[in-house]
Every structure is written in C-alpha cells, then in structure tokens.
Amino acid sequence: MYVSLEPCAHWGKTPPCANLIVIKGMKRVVCGCIDPFAKVKGRGVQTLRNAGIEVTVGVLEKECLELNKAFITVNTLKRPYIILKWAQTANGCMGLLQQSRPQPISISTPTTRRLVHKLRADVGTILVGAGTWKADHPQLNVRAWYGPDPERILISAHATQAPEGFWLAHSTMRW
Ligand SMILES: Nc1c(N[C@@H]2O[C@H](COP(=O)(O)O)[C@@H](O)[C@H]2O)[nH]c(=O)[nH]c1=O
C-alpha cells in the first residue's frame, strides 16, 4: 500500500486508519511523510510495525509534505492554510483602470482565468478587502471550472453589514 501521509493512529471524526490497515492484512506500506500532527507523529507507523507490517517512510517526502500542506498547516499551526492570489501585468501593475472606461480590465487569459476558478473550487473560503469590494463588487464564485463555490468573506474596518452572500469580518489593523 502506498500513502502520501502517515496513516492516523487516533480517533477523530473517523477511527484510526492504521488499525484498519492492520485488519485488512496489508503486508507492506510505503509512506511518503510522517504526520507532524502531535496526536499521530510516528504512532501510525508504530501501530503498523507492531503488527508486523513492513513500513518504508520518506519516499518523495518533500513532494508529499507539499501535497499535504493544507492539512498539515491546520493541524500543526492551528490556523487555515492561506493562499495570497492576485493578477498582475508583466510590468508589475494590477487593478488597471482606464479613465475613459472605468471598469476592471482583464489581466488573466482565458486559461489562467480557468485556473483561478479551479483554485476557488479547491479552497473553503475566499476573503476580499473592502477596497476591492467597493471597486469591483466581485462575485468570487466558481464559473469557469467545476466544483463548489467557496464561502466569501468581506474584511472591512467600517462596514456594518455584509453584502448578500458574504460574511463580514472586522479588520482593526492599519498600515
Ligand atoms: N482583473 C482581474 C481580476 N480581478 C479581480 O477578480 C475579482 C472578480 O471576480 P469575479 O467577479 O468572480 O469575476 C475581483 O476581485 C477583481 O479585483 N482577477 C484576475 O484573476 N484576473 C484579472 O485579470
């Protein structure tokens, strides 16, 4: 059996995966990386070895840590995995506005736009600042790809009401 992340050894929403692997009679398990989450951290591998299963750890470790980065961030740092995303021209401009045509200009190509919407479908939440909301009234849903729309949050120091379909988060930070 090949797994990117160490099978868990604790009861969470589901029973321990390592126990099931033992019950199913696997002979050999190749595990990409150890789960750094304190409740697992080598215990999954130990459960398998105690049951006589041959376990190899650390195959393509860097790639497996990368693959599991969102899960690992949530469980070790106790915060969401955050992606900063913006569209920018080759000469470093963003949010271009033409005086004669005061509306957002597309920097993304049809292909990169699809990638943007794929990213939206892959994340749980998308957060936008009050300035962007004021300028663009973005929809921030998934239209050019397939999958669920993310939850949408407007972060603002002054707004008292969220736009329809958005959550409101208050920002107290200034820079
Ligand atoms: N112009 C531009 C972007 N503009 C940003 O995209 C958001 C609009 O989302 P929606 O209303 O769902 O289409 C909004 O926040 C706007 O500032 N984004 C990009 O990936 N590429 C682009 O070229």
The ligand as an SDF file (V2000), in Angstrom:
LIG
                    3D

 23 24  0  0  0  0  0  0  0  0999 V2000
   -8.9000   41.7250  -13.4290 N   0  0  0  0  0  0  0  0  0  0  0  0
   -8.5940   40.5030  -12.9480 C   0  0  0  0  0  0  0  0  0  0  0  0
   -9.0070   40.0930  -11.6720 C   0  0  0  0  0  0  0  0  0  0  0  0
   -9.6860   40.9470  -10.9110 N   0  0  0  0  0  0  0  0  0  0  0  0
  -10.2790   40.5900   -9.6520 C   0  0  0  0  0  0  0  0  0  0  0  0
  -11.1230   39.4460   -9.7670 O   0  0  0  0  0  0  0  0  0  0  0  0
  -12.2520   39.5750   -8.9490 C   0  0  0  0  0  0  0  0  0  0  0  0
  -13.5030   39.3990   -9.7790 C   0  0  0  0  0  0  0  0  0  0  0  0
  -14.0610   38.1960   -9.5180 O   0  0  0  0  0  0  0  0  0  0  0  0
  -15.3980   37.7770  -10.2690 P   0  0  0  0  0  0  0  0  0  0  0  0
  -16.4130   38.8810  -10.0870 O   0  0  0  0  0  0  0  0  0  0  0  0
  -15.8390   36.4980   -9.5910 O   0  0  0  0  0  0  0  0  0  0  0  0
  -15.0550   37.5530  -11.7250 O   0  0  0  0  0  0  0  0  0  0  0  0
  -12.1880   40.9590   -8.3460 C   0  0  0  0  0  0  0  0  0  0  0  0
  -11.7120   40.8690   -7.0170 O   0  0  0  0  0  0  0  0  0  0  0  0
  -11.1800   41.6940   -9.1890 C   0  0  0  0  0  0  0  0  0  0  0  0
  -10.4610   42.6200   -8.4400 O   0  0  0  0  0  0  0  0  0  0  0  0
   -8.6760   38.8630  -11.2320 N   0  0  0  0  0  0  0  0  0  0  0  0
   -7.9540   38.0020  -12.0060 C   0  0  0  0  0  0  0  0  0  0  0  0
   -7.6440   36.8810  -11.5950 O   0  0  0  0  0  0  0  0  0  0  0  0
   -7.5660   38.3890  -13.2410 N   0  0  0  0  0  0  0  0  0  0  0  0
   -7.8490   39.5860  -13.7440 C   0  0  0  0  0  0  0  0  0  0  0  0
   -7.4660   39.8510  -14.8680 O   0  0  0  0  0  0  0  0  0  0  0  0
  1  2  1  0
  2  3  2  0
  2 22  1  0
  3  4  1  0
  3 18  1  0
  4  5  1  0
  5  6  1  0
  5 16  1  0
  6  7  1  0
  7  8  1  0
  7 14  1  0
  8  9  1  0
  9 10  1  0
 10 11  2  0
 10 12  1  0
 10 13  1  0
 14 15  1  0
 14 16  1  0
 16 17  1  0
 18 19  1  0
 19 20  2  0
 19 21  1  0
 21 22  1  0
 22 23  2  0
M  END
$$$$
